[in-house]
């Protein structure tokens, strides 16, 4: 199982391709469960939750590995591979794949973009989902690929935190300069003082006071946009370009790293 150059479900025995019995059961499960209605991602999540490794060097399953398995005709006994899947089952699977994808344009869902960024707050390792979508509760359960700790977070809350932190990372919104009544008064006083003859001390005093008044009008921080960003308005292209990872703690808090 360490060498995944050999198709999953097979091994080399005495120089010949032979069926690996434990993996054969998984291949059967993938094909039959897909026909029962599970998606690529749900199948991958289920195998990960059951701690069934794809290989030693790459243990986690994903939807792409599932898809490649379901579309590989060698499981029916071609190219010197002993058959694991019968022709009729393979045909039904191909028809279902076509049926599911017919009329759909290629796109990535929000989940597709989020999951690769999620890491454990315990050891910084990748997180993967347990048991597929959050269901009616909207809760997503995640397991650390290194330490095995389980994290639970609401899917809507995860999207909301993503939207808030991504918006906060945008260019700060600065408040426009608005002079106070005192700053206006001193500006007029400076003009009058400059028109008078003398040693200039009065004008210098007004200028210094005016500068202090103008500085007092400047906001020390940046304006805060109190409106909450909408989760359906997340710029996912920018998210993928700028976010390196999202650290999730056991209490459900999320820290986005750019």
Beta strands, then each sheet from edge to edge (+ up, - down):
strand 1: 10-13
strand 2: 16-19
strand 3: 118-120
strand 4: 127-129
strand 5: 139-144
strand 6: 150-154
strand 7: 245-248
strand 8: 254-257
sheet 1: 1+ 2-
sheet 2: 3+ 7+ 8-
sheet 3: 4+ 5- 6+
end
